[in-house]
Amino acid sequence: MTRDEIIAMAKEAGCVSATFWPDDFTGLMGVFERFAALVAAAEREACAKVCDDKAQDISLSNRR
């Protein structure tokens, strides 16, 4: 995920105040990048769990 994508999503989520985006927001950007990484990791984990659950479901197997 790029910085521009993270900024766009933050703004879409309501972070649009001019005071929220100071000229030098390096520290703030770091927070958003870490947050985005955590969200992505949680989403990957949720997807992996669904895949694992489906892989364990014998009724979905082509082996009979």
N, C-alpha and C positions, 0 to 999 in steps of 0.2 A: 504494500500500500504506500503510495507516495504522499509527501507532505501536502501537496495540493489537494489530494483526495481527502486526507484527514481534515484539512481546513474546511473544505466544502461540506463535509458531513457535520462538522462541529457547527458551522453556520446554519445548516439545514435543521439541526437540532435546537437552534435558538440562540446560539452564541453570536449574536450579531451586533451587540453594543460596541460603539467605537471605543469606549473605555476598556472593553474586554480584550481588544486587539491592540495593545500598545505597539509603538514602532519597533521596539526590540522585545519580542516575545519568545526568546530562545527557551527560557525555563518553562514557560507555558506550553510551548510546542513539545517539549520533552514529555510532559505529563500526557498530552494527547497521544503521542506516539506510543507510550507505554500502555495507555488505556486501549488504544486500537489493537495492539498486540495481544493484550489479555482477552479482548472480545473475540478476535480471530482464533486464538487458541481454544477458547471455550466452544466456539462454533465447530472447529475441527473435531474436538473431542466428542461433541454431541453427534456429529455425522458418523464418526468412527464407531460409536456405540450402536447406532442404528444398523450400520453395516455388520458389526459383530453379531447383533441379535438376529439379523436376517440370515447370516451364514450358519447360525446354530439351528435354524428352523428346518427340520428335516422335510417338512411338507413342501418347501421351496426347492428342494434338491432334485436334480434330474437323475439321481441314482435311486432306483427303487428295487 
